[in-house]
């Protein structure tokens, strides 16, 4: 019998790559999606089939991290072997503007899921393995390199909320003997990254500037340093954690830090553009309390999971520029044909 996995946050960047990975391993994949008036399944549409058909690889269920009763119901319906909680309000800068919502979804949402999981395991006597998505933002102001032994020092409502979820997970693992792993993932990107995050905001702008569709890119702190990896590599680590004999916590990172400025230089150089002519600083995109440098030490993951990143930082940025340049060419073709594109959400959010 195929294993069943439930992915909370399946429509996100990580959720879509994880769904592909699990499907390739012959899992029956179930995903939790929020109800919306518009379709928000773009990243997984290539995997989705008519639910009336038999032998589906992917099944979707409506639910929300703010609704504990639905979480319980979905667990009873799916009867999963593995649960991956990737759901979140994941934009750090936005968490300063929406702190209560961020805490409700990220911190209390995690508690709702693992409390529902505890009840499910107690009532069914089933073994269910659970992955909790942590974040390098939990380290915040702690000096790099950051490992599983580094004291946490979050600097945003998002980081604080993720840390609360982390400790909820540890507590339930120890109190109720649940198989719960915390993945402390450092920044990971891809062409599927949301356009309000700084990497995608930059590569999307490069493509549009090259095609004459926009002139300026507004950013915040160019000096901030981050450890950036490829999202498809990182979901491999999530799966590996749940295949171990015992649950544990793991830092997943490349071990290399690069500044936002370096990101900008590589992206614009790939399109043969001078970034100085197009990039401007907008103080609205600065955080009230900044995280200067994040760089992970993933030695434990290398030794115990056998995990290593495959895609380098420069390869990742070039991959994203190529993807977004193609999007921009399509956008320009539509414009020349008399079609107008909708207002871009990237103009609103800071991305860094």
C-alpha positions as CSV (number, residue, x, y, z in Angstrom):
1,X,0.0,0.0,0.0
2,X,1.3,3.5,-0.9
3,X,2.2,5.8,1.9
4,X,-0.2,8.8,2.4
5,X,1.2,12.2,3.0
6,X,-0.7,15.4,4.0
7,X,1.0,18.7,3.0
8,X,-0.3,21.8,4.8
9,X,0.6,24.7,2.5
10,X,0.8,22.6,-0.6
11,X,0.2,25.6,-2.9
12,X,3.4,27.4,-1.8
13,X,6.8,27.1,-3.3
14,X,8.0,24.3,-0.9
15,X,4.6,22.5,-1.0
16,X,4.7,22.2,-4.7
17,X,8.2,20.8,-4.8
18,X,7.5,18.5,-1.9
19,X,4.3,17.2,-3.7
20,X,6.4,16.4,-6.8
21,X,9.0,14.6,-4.7
22,X,6.5,12.5,-2.8
23,X,4.6,11.6,-6.0
24,X,7.9,10.4,-7.5
25,X,8.2,8.1,-4.6
26,X,4.7,6.7,-5.2
27,X,3.1,8.5,-2.2
28,X,-0.6,9.3,-2.3
29,X,-0.4,13.0,-1.8
30,X,-3.0,15.1,0.0
31,X,-2.9,18.9,0.3
32,X,-4.6,21.4,2.5
33,X,-5.6,24.6,0.7
34,X,-7.3,27.8,1.8
35,X,-10.7,28.7,0.3
36,X,-10.4,31.7,-2.0
37,X,-12.6,33.2,-4.7
38,X,-9.8,32.9,-7.2
39,X,-7.8,29.8,-8.1
40,X,-4.5,29.7,-6.2
41,X,-3.2,26.4,-7.3
42,X,-0.8,27.6,-10.0
43,X,2.2,25.8,-8.6
44,X,0.5,22.4,-8.5
45,X,-1.8,22.6,-11.5
46,X,0.5,20.3,-13.5
47,X,-0.1,17.5,-11.0
48,X,-3.9,18.1,-10.5
49,X,-6.5,15.8,-12.1
50,X,-10.3,15.8,-12.1
51,X,-11.3,14.5,-8.6
52,X,-13.9,12.2,-10.3
53,X,-11.1,10.1,-11.8
54,X,-9.7,7.1,-10.1
55,X,-6.1,6.5,-9.0
56,X,-5.4,10.2,-8.3
57,X,-1.9,11.1,-7.3
58,X,-3.0,14.4,-5.7
59,X,-6.1,15.1,-3.6
60,X,-6.9,18.6,-2.2
61,X,-8.9,19.4,0.9
62,X,-10.1,22.8,2.1
63,X,-8.8,23.9,5.5
64,X,-6.9,26.6,7.4
65,X,-4.4,26.8,10.2
66,X,-6.8,29.1,12.1
67,X,-9.5,26.4,12.1
68,X,-8.7,23.5,14.4
69,X,-11.9,21.5,13.9
70,X,-11.2,21.3,10.1
71,X,-7.6,20.2,10.8
72,X,-8.9,17.3,12.9
73,X,-11.5,16.3,10.2
74,X,-8.9,16.3,7.5
75,X,-6.6,14.1,9.5
76,X,-9.5,11.6,10.0
77,X,-10.3,11.6,6.3
78,X,-6.7,11.3,5.0
79,X,-5.3,8.9,7.7
80,X,-1.8,10.1,6.8
81,X,1.5,8.3,7.5
82,X,3.4,11.6,7.2
83,X,2.3,15.3,7.8
84,X,4.3,18.2,6.6
85,X,3.3,21.6,8.1
86,X,4.6,24.2,5.6
87,X,1.7,26.6,6.1
88,X,2.5,30.2,7.2
89,X,2.2,33.9,6.8
90,X,5.8,33.8,5.7
91,X,6.8,37.3,4.7
92,X,9.0,38.8,7.4
93,X,8.5,42.4,6.6
94,X,4.7,42.0,6.4
95,X,4.8,40.4,9.9
96,X,5.6,43.8,11.3
97,X,2.4,45.2,9.7
98,X,0.3,42.1,10.6
99,X,1.7,40.8,13.9
100,X,-1.5,39.4,15.4
101,X,-2.4,37.5,12.2
102,X,1.1,36.2,11.9
103,X,1.1,34.9,15.4
104,X,-2.3,33.3,15.0
105,X,-1.4,31.5,11.8
106,X,2.3,30.7,12.5
107,X,2.4,30.1,16.2
108,X,-1.1,29.1,17.2
109,X,-1.6,27.4,13.8
110,X,1.2,25.0,14.7
111,X,-0.3,24.3,18.1
112,X,-3.7,23.5,16.5
113,X,-2.1,21.1,14.0
114,X,0.0,19.1,16.6
115,X,-2.9,19.1,19.1
116,X,-5.1,17.6,16.4
117,X,-2.3,15.2,15.5
118,X,-2.0,14.2,19.2
119,X,-5.7,13.4,19.4
120,X,-5.6,11.5,16.1
121,X,-2.7,9.3,17.2
122,X,-4.3,8.7,20.6
123,X,-7.6,7.7,19.1
124,X,-6.3,5.5,16.3
125,X,-3.0,4.2,17.8
126,X,-1.4,5.0,14.4
127,X,2.2,6.1,14.0
128,X,2.2,9.4,12.2
129,X,5.4,11.3,11.4
130,X,5.3,15.0,11.5
131,X,7.5,17.7,10.0
132,X,7.4,21.3,11.3
133,X,8.8,24.0,9.1
134,X,11.0,26.3,11.1
135,X,13.1,29.2,9.9
136,X,16.5,30.7,10.2
137,X,14.7,33.9,11.2
138,X,14.4,32.3,14.7
139,X,18.2,32.9,15.1
140,X,17.8,36.6,14.2
141,X,20.6,38.5,15.9
142,X,22.6,35.5,17.0
143,X,26.0,35.6,15.3
144,X,26.7,33.3,12.4
145,X,27.3,30.5,11.7
146,X,24.1,29.2,13.3
147,X,23.6,25.6,14.1
148,X,21.2,23.5,16.2
149,X,23.2,24.6,19.3
150,X,22.9,28.3,18.6
151,X,20.7,30.2,21.0
152,X,17.7,31.8,19.3
153,X,17.2,35.5,19.1
154,X,14.3,36.4,16.8
155,X,13.9,40.0,15.5
156,X,10.5,40.0,13.9
157,X,6.9,38.9,14.7
158,X,7.5,36.2,12.1
159,X,10.6,34.9,13.8
160,X,9.0,35.0,17.2
161,X,6.0,33.1,15.9
162,X,8.1,30.5,14.2
163,X,10.1,30.0,17.4
164,X,6.9,29.4,19.4
165,X,5.9,26.8,16.8
166,X,9.3,25.2,17.2
167,X,9.0,24.9,20.9
168,X,5.4,23.6,20.7
169,X,6.8,20.9,18.5
170,X,9.6,20.0,20.8
171,X,7.3,20.0,23.8
172,X,4.7,17.7,22.2
173,X,7.5,15.4,21.0
174,X,8.8,15.0,24.5
175,X,5.5,15.1,26.4
176,X,3.5,12.7,24.2
177,X,6.3,10.7,22.5
178,X,5.2,11.9,19.0
179,X,7.5,11.6,16.0
180,X,8.0,15.3,15.3
181,X,11.0,16.8,13.5
182,X,11.8,20.5,13.3
183,X,13.5,21.6,10.1
184,X,15.3,24.9,10.6
185,X,15.6,25.9,7.0
186,X,17.6,28.9,5.9
187,X,16.5,31.0,2.9
188,X,15.6,28.8,-0.1
189,X,14.4,30.1,-3.5
190,X,13.4,29.1,-6.9
191,X,11.4,30.3,-10.0
192,X,8.3,29.4,-8.0
193,X,9.2,31.9,-5.2
194,X,6.5,34.5,-4.5
195,X,7.2,37.8,-6.3
196,X,7.2,39.8,-3.1
197,X,10.3,38.0,-1.7
198,X,13.6,39.8,-2.5
199,X,15.2,37.1,-4.7
200,X,12.2,36.8,-7.0
201,X,11.4,40.5,-6.8
202,X,14.9,41.2,-8.2
203,X,14.9,38.5,-10.9
204,X,11.4,39.5,-12.0
205,X,12.4,43.1,-12.3
206,X,15.5,42.2,-14.3
207,X,13.4,40.5,-16.9
208,X,10.9,43.3,-17.1
209,X,13.6,46.0,-17.3
210,X,15.4,44.1,-20.1
211,X,12.1,44.0,-22.0
212,X,11.3,47.7,-21.4
213,X,8.3,47.0,-19.2
214,X,9.7,48.7,-16.1
215,X,12.5,51.1,-15.3
216,X,13.1,51.0,-11.5
217,X,13.5,48.4,-8.8
218,X,13.0,49.6,-5.2
219,X,14.7,47.7,-2.4
220,X,15.5,48.0,1.2
221,X,18.8,46.9,2.9
222,X,21.4,45.9,0.3
223,X,23.9,44.9,3.1
224,X,21.8,42.2,4.7
225,X,23.5,38.8,4.2
226,X,21.6,35.5,3.8
227,X,22.3,31.9,3.2
228,X,20.4,31.1,0.0
229,X,19.7,27.7,-1.4
230,X,17.5,26.0,-3.9
231,X,14.0,25.0,-2.7
232,X,13.9,21.7,-4.6
233,X,17.0,20.6,-2.7
234,X,15.6,21.6,0.6
235,X,12.4,19.6,0.4
236,X,14.6,16.5,0.0
237,X,15.9,17.2,3.5
238,X,12.3,17.4,4.8
239,X,11.5,14.0,3.5
240,X,14.8,12.5,4.8
241,X,14.0,13.7,8.4
242,X,10.9,11.7,8.5
243,X,12.7,8.5,7.3
244,X,15.0,8.4,10.3
245,X,14.6,6.0,13.2
246,X,14.2,8.8,15.8
247,X,12.8,12.3,15.4
248,X,15.2,15.3,15.8
249,X,15.8,18.9,14.8
250,X,18.1,19.8,11.8
251,X,19.5,23.0,10.3
252,X,19.3,23.0,6.5
253,X,21.6,25.5,4.8
254,X,24.4,25.9,2.2
255,X,27.0,27.3,4.7
256,X,27.5,30.3,2.4
257,X,26.2,33.9,3.0
258,X,25.7,36.5,0.3
259,X,24.4,40.1,0.5
260,X,21.3,41.4,-1.2
261,X,23.8,43.6,-3.1
262,X,25.6,40.5,-4.5
263,X,22.2,39.1,-5.5
264,X,21.4,42.2,-7.4
265,X,24.8,42.3,-9.1
266,X,24.6,38.7,-10.3
267,X,21.0,39.0,-11.5
268,X,21.6,42.2,-13.5
269,X,24.9,41.1,-14.9
270,X,23.2,37.9,-16.2
271,X,21.0,40.2,-18.3
272,X,23.9,42.5,-19.2
273,X,22.3,45.4,-17.3
274,X,24.0,48.0,-15.0
275,X,22.1,47.7,-11.8
276,X,23.2,51.2,-10.6
277,X,21.0,52.7,-13.3
278,X,17.9,50.9,-12.1
279,X,18.0,50.2,-8.3
280,X,16.9,52.7,-5.7
281,X,16.5,52.4,-1.9
282,X,13.1,52.9,-0.4
283,X,13.1,53.2,3.4
284,X,9.6,51.7,3.6
285,X,11.2,48.4,2.9
286,X,13.5,48.5,5.9
287,X,12.6,46.5,8.9
288,X,12.1,48.1,12.3
289,X,14.6,45.6,13.7
290,X,17.0,44.2,11.1
291,X,18.7,40.8,10.9
292,X,22.2,41.5,9.6
293,X,23.6,38.1,8.8
294,X,22.3,34.5,8.6
295,X,24.6,31.6,7.6
296,X,23.8,28.0,8.6
297,X,25.9,25.2,9.7
298,X,24.3,22.0,8.3
299,X,26.9,19.5,9.5
300,X,24.4,17.5,11.4
301,X,22.2,17.1,8.3
302,X,25.2,16.1,6.2
303,X,26.3,13.5,8.8
304,X,22.9,12.0,9.9
305,X,20.7,12.5,6.8
306,X,23.4,12.4,4.1
307,X,21.9,15.7,2.7
308,X,23.9,18.2,0.7
309,X,22.8,21.2,-1.5
310,X,23.2,20.6,-5.2
311,X,22.6,24.0,-6.7
312,X,25.0,26.9,-6.0
313,X,23.9,30.5,-5.3
314,X,25.0,31.8,-8.7
315,X,23.4,28.9,-10.5
316,X,20.2,29.5,-8.6
317,X,20.0,33.2,-9.5
318,X,20.8,32.5,-13.1
319,X,18.1,29.9,-13.2
320,X,15.6,32.4,-11.8
321,X,16.7,35.2,-14.2
322,X,16.3,32.8,-17.2
323,X,12.8,31.9,-16.0
324,X,11.7,35.5,-15.4
325,X,13.2,36.7,-18.6
326,X,11.0,34.3,-20.4
327,X,8.0,35.5,-18.5
328,X,8.8,39.1,-19.4
329,X,9.1,38.3,-23.1
330,X,5.6,36.8,-22.9
331,X,4.3,39.8,-21.1
332,X,5.8,42.1,-23.7
333,X,4.3,40.1,-26.5
334,X,0.9,40.4,-24.9
335,X,1.3,44.1,-24.4
336,X,2.2,44.6,-28.1
337,X,-0.9,42.6,-29.0
338,X,-3.0,45.1,-27.1
339,X,-3.5,43.2,-23.9
340,X,-2.7,44.8,-20.5
341,X,-1.3,42.9,-17.5
342,X,-2.8,43.4,-14.1
343,X,-1.1,45.7,-11.5
344,X,1.8,43.8,-10.1
345,X,1.7,43.0,-6.4
346,X,5.5,43.2,-6.2
347,X,5.1,47.0,-6.2
348,X,3.5,46.8,-2.7
349,X,5.7,44.5,-0.8
350,X,9.4,45.1,0.2
351,X,10.8,41.7,-0.3
352,X,13.7,42.4,2.1
